[in-house]
Protein backbone atom coordinates (compact mmCIF):
# COMPACT_ATOMS: atom_id res chain seq x y z
CA UNK A 1 0.00 0.00 0.00
CA UNK A 2 2.85 2.36 0.85
CA UNK A 3 4.43 1.74 -2.55
CA UNK A 4 1.15 2.62 -4.27
CA UNK A 5 0.89 5.88 -2.33
CA UNK A 6 4.52 6.81 -3.06
CA UNK A 7 4.11 6.14 -6.79
CA UNK A 8 0.92 8.19 -6.83
CA UNK A 9 2.63 11.12 -5.12
CA UNK A 10 5.52 10.90 -7.60
CA UNK A 11 3.00 10.94 -10.45
CA UNK A 12 1.37 14.08 -9.06
CA UNK A 13 4.74 15.76 -8.56
CA UNK A 14 5.88 14.95 -12.11
CA UNK A 15 2.58 16.09 -13.60
CA UNK A 16 2.70 19.38 -11.67
CA UNK A 17 6.40 20.00 -12.19
CA UNK A 18 7.16 18.72 -15.69
CA UNK A 19 3.69 18.82 -17.25
CA UNK A 20 3.58 22.61 -17.77
CA UNK A 21 7.17 22.62 -19.03
CA UNK A 22 6.53 19.87 -21.59
CA UNK A 23 3.36 21.69 -22.66
CA UNK A 24 5.35 24.90 -23.22
CA UNK A 25 7.83 22.97 -25.38
CA UNK A 26 4.95 21.54 -27.40
CA UNK A 27 3.37 24.99 -27.79
CA UNK A 28 6.71 26.43 -28.91
CA UNK A 29 7.05 23.71 -31.56
CA UNK A 30 3.45 24.16 -32.73
CA UNK A 31 3.89 27.93 -33.10
CA UNK A 32 6.68 27.32 -35.58
CA UNK A 33 4.45 25.19 -37.80
CA UNK A 34 3.67 27.01 -41.04
CA UNK A 35 2.30 26.02 -44.43
CA UNK A 36 3.50 24.84 -46.78
CA UNK A 37 5.84 22.45 -45.06
CA UNK A 38 9.29 22.02 -46.60
CA UNK A 39 8.16 18.61 -47.90
CA UNK A 40 4.38 18.92 -47.63
CA UNK A 41 3.37 16.11 -50.00
CA UNK A 42 5.95 13.66 -48.65
CA UNK A 43 5.20 14.39 -44.98
CA UNK A 44 1.43 14.29 -45.32
CA UNK A 45 1.63 11.30 -47.65
CA UNK A 46 3.67 9.37 -45.10
CA UNK A 47 1.25 10.34 -42.32
CA UNK A 48 -1.72 9.30 -44.48
CA UNK A 49 -0.14 5.89 -45.12
CA UNK A 50 0.45 5.51 -41.39
CA UNK A 51 -3.18 6.36 -40.67
CA UNK A 52 -4.46 3.98 -43.36
CA UNK A 53 -2.32 1.17 -41.96
CA UNK A 54 -3.63 1.85 -38.44
CA UNK A 55 -7.25 1.83 -39.66
CA UNK A 56 -6.74 -1.19 -41.90
CA UNK A 57 -5.26 -3.68 -39.47
CA UNK A 58 -3.67 -4.26 -36.11
CA UNK A 59 0.12 -4.29 -35.83
CA UNK A 60 1.98 -7.41 -36.85
CA UNK A 61 2.12 -9.05 -33.43
CA UNK A 62 5.58 -10.56 -33.79
CA UNK A 63 7.08 -7.25 -34.96
CA UNK A 64 5.09 -5.31 -32.34
CA UNK A 65 6.33 -7.62 -29.59
CA UNK A 66 9.90 -7.47 -30.94
CA UNK A 67 9.87 -3.66 -30.71
CA UNK A 68 8.25 -3.76 -27.27
CA UNK A 69 10.77 -6.16 -25.76
CA UNK A 70 13.77 -4.49 -27.40
CA UNK A 71 12.72 -1.14 -25.92
CA UNK A 72 12.90 -2.85 -22.51
CA UNK A 73 16.24 -4.35 -23.51
CA UNK A 74 17.86 -1.11 -24.70
CA UNK A 75 16.93 0.84 -21.57
CA UNK A 76 18.00 -2.04 -19.32
CA UNK A 77 21.43 -2.22 -20.99
CA UNK A 78 21.85 1.57 -20.90
CA UNK A 79 21.00 1.74 -17.20
CA UNK A 80 22.95 -1.31 -16.09
CA UNK A 81 25.69 -1.87 -18.68
CA UNK A 82 25.13 -5.61 -18.42
CA UNK A 83 23.44 -8.25 -20.56
CA UNK A 84 19.97 -9.51 -19.54
CA UNK A 85 19.62 -13.19 -18.75
CA UNK A 86 17.12 -13.81 -21.55
CA UNK A 87 14.76 -12.33 -24.13
CA UNK A 88 11.65 -14.02 -25.52
CA UNK A 89 9.53 -12.76 -28.44
CA UNK A 90 6.47 -14.62 -29.75
CA UNK A 91 3.79 -14.04 -32.35
CA UNK A 92 0.61 -12.97 -30.59
CA UNK A 93 1.50 -14.45 -27.20
CA UNK A 94 3.62 -11.62 -25.83
CA UNK A 95 7.24 -11.68 -24.82
CA UNK A 96 9.49 -11.22 -21.84
CA UNK A 97 12.83 -9.74 -20.87
CA UNK A 98 14.52 -11.75 -18.15
CA UNK A 99 17.06 -9.79 -16.17
CA UNK A 100 18.72 -9.39 -12.81
CA UNK A 101 16.91 -7.67 -9.96
CA UNK A 102 17.31 -3.90 -9.88
CA UNK A 103 16.23 -0.90 -7.84
CA UNK A 104 12.76 0.61 -8.10
CA UNK A 105 13.77 3.66 -10.16
CA UNK A 106 15.62 1.74 -12.84
CA UNK A 107 12.97 -0.99 -12.86
CA UNK A 108 10.31 1.66 -13.54
CA UNK A 109 12.33 3.16 -16.40
CA UNK A 110 12.82 -0.28 -17.97
CA UNK A 111 9.14 -1.18 -17.62
CA UNK A 112 7.87 2.10 -19.10
CA UNK A 113 10.36 2.15 -21.98
CA UNK A 114 8.12 0.67 -24.74
CA UNK A 115 5.48 3.33 -24.02
CA UNK A 116 7.83 6.31 -24.09
CA UNK A 117 10.62 5.28 -26.48
CA UNK A 118 9.57 5.10 -30.17
CA UNK A 119 12.38 2.88 -31.44
CA UNK A 120 11.65 3.40 -35.13
CA UNK A 121 10.75 7.09 -35.03
CA UNK A 122 13.63 8.42 -32.92
CA UNK A 123 16.50 7.50 -35.30
CA UNK A 124 14.55 8.92 -38.26
CA UNK A 125 13.90 12.16 -36.36
CA UNK A 126 17.61 12.39 -35.56
CA UNK A 127 18.62 11.77 -39.19
CA UNK A 128 16.09 14.30 -40.51
CA UNK A 129 17.12 16.84 -37.87
CA UNK A 130 20.88 16.53 -38.09
CA UNK A 131 21.36 14.89 -41.48
CA UNK A 132 20.02 15.76 -44.92
CA UNK A 133 18.42 19.22 -44.97
CA UNK A 134 18.87 20.23 -48.61
CA UNK A 135 15.78 19.78 -50.82
CA UNK A 136 15.93 16.53 -52.76
CA UNK A 137 14.82 12.90 -52.85
CA UNK A 138 16.68 11.93 -49.66
CA UNK A 139 14.95 14.63 -47.62
CA UNK A 140 11.59 13.72 -49.17
CA UNK A 141 12.02 10.11 -48.09
CA UNK A 142 13.04 11.13 -44.57
CA UNK A 143 10.07 13.49 -44.28
CA UNK A 144 7.68 10.75 -45.44
CA UNK A 145 9.16 8.36 -42.89
CA UNK A 146 8.70 10.93 -40.12
CA UNK A 147 5.00 11.23 -40.96
CA UNK A 148 4.51 7.48 -41.32
CA UNK A 149 6.43 6.45 -38.21
CA UNK A 150 4.80 9.07 -35.99
CA UNK A 151 1.40 7.55 -36.78
CA UNK A 152 2.88 4.07 -36.40
CA UNK A 153 4.13 5.06 -32.94
CA UNK A 154 0.66 6.25 -31.93
CA UNK A 155 -0.85 2.98 -33.15
CA UNK A 156 1.69 0.90 -31.26
CA UNK A 157 1.23 3.03 -28.14
CA UNK A 158 -2.53 2.50 -28.26
CA UNK A 159 -2.15 -1.27 -28.37
CA UNK A 160 0.62 -1.30 -25.79
CA UNK A 161 -1.56 0.59 -23.30
CA UNK A 162 -4.64 -1.46 -24.13
CA UNK A 163 -2.89 -4.80 -23.65
CA UNK A 164 -0.73 -3.94 -20.65
CA UNK A 165 -3.10 -2.00 -18.41
CA UNK A 166 -4.51 -4.97 -16.49
CA UNK A 167 -3.04 -8.06 -14.89
CA UNK A 168 -0.49 -8.47 -12.11
CA UNK A 169 2.42 -8.90 -14.56
CA UNK A 170 1.41 -6.04 -16.87
CA UNK A 171 4.00 -3.27 -17.24
CA UNK A 172 1.65 -0.41 -16.42
CA UNK A 173 0.36 -2.18 -13.32
CA UNK A 174 3.92 -2.75 -12.08
CA UNK A 175 4.80 0.89 -12.68
CA UNK A 176 1.53 2.08 -11.17
CA UNK A 177 -1.16 3.32 -13.55
CA UNK A 178 -1.14 7.00 -12.48
CA UNK A 179 2.66 7.21 -12.73
CA UNK A 180 2.70 5.26 -15.99
CA UNK A 181 0.14 7.50 -17.67
CA UNK A 182 1.91 10.66 -16.51
CA UNK A 183 5.21 9.40 -17.94
CA UNK A 184 3.53 8.38 -21.21
CA UNK A 185 1.85 11.77 -21.65
CA UNK A 186 5.03 13.70 -20.85
CA UNK A 187 7.04 11.63 -23.31
CA UNK A 188 4.36 11.92 -26.00
CA UNK A 189 4.33 15.72 -25.71
CA UNK A 190 8.11 15.84 -26.16
CA UNK A 191 8.10 13.38 -29.07
CA UNK A 192 5.31 15.34 -30.76
CA UNK A 193 7.19 18.61 -30.22
CA UNK A 194 10.35 17.20 -31.79
CA UNK A 195 8.34 15.79 -34.70
CA UNK A 196 6.78 19.21 -35.38
CA UNK A 197 10.19 20.83 -35.10
CA UNK A 198 11.77 18.36 -37.50
CA UNK A 199 9.14 18.62 -40.25
CA UNK A 200 9.76 22.38 -40.41
CA UNK A 201 13.54 22.13 -40.89
CA UNK A 202 14.33 23.64 -44.24
CA UNK A 203 11.48 26.15 -44.23
CA UNK A 204 12.12 29.82 -45.12
CA UNK A 205 11.53 30.72 -41.46
CA UNK A 206 14.79 29.01 -40.62
CA UNK A 207 13.29 26.00 -38.84
C-alpha positions, 0 to 999 in steps of 0.5 A: 500500500505504501508503494502505491501511495509513493508512486501516486505522489511521484506521479502528481509531482511529475505532472505538476512539475514537468507537465507545464514545461513539456506543454510549453515545449509543445506549444513552442514547436506548434507555433513554428508550424507554417504552411506549406511544409518544406516537404508537404506532400511527402510528410502528409503522404507518409502520415496518411499511409500511417493512418491507413495502416492503423485503420486497416489492421492491427500491428503485426504481433511478432514485430510489435512484440519485438519492438516492445521487448527491445525497448525494454532491452535497450533501456536495461542495458543503458541503465545497467551496462550488463546483458539480460539473462534472456529475451523471448519474443512470440507471435501474438502471445507476448514476450518477456525480458529476463534480467537481474533484480534492480532498484525501483527507479531503474525498474520503472524506467525499464518497464515504461520504456516501450510506451515512451521510447519510439524505437523506429521514429527516434532515429529517423527524427535524428537523421532528418534533424541533423542529417540531410536538410537540402531539398531533394529525394533523400529529404523527401524520403526522410520526411515521409518516414517521419509522418509514417512512423509518428502515426505508427508510434501512436498505433503501437502506443494505443495497443501497448496501453490497451494490452498492458493495463490490467493483470499483475504482470502487466507493465503499467500495473507494475509501474503504477497506472497513475505514474505510468500514464503521466510518464507516457503523456510527458514523453508523448508531448516531447516526441510530438514537439520534436516531430513538429520541429523536424518537419519544419527544418528547411522552411524559409523561417529558418526552422 
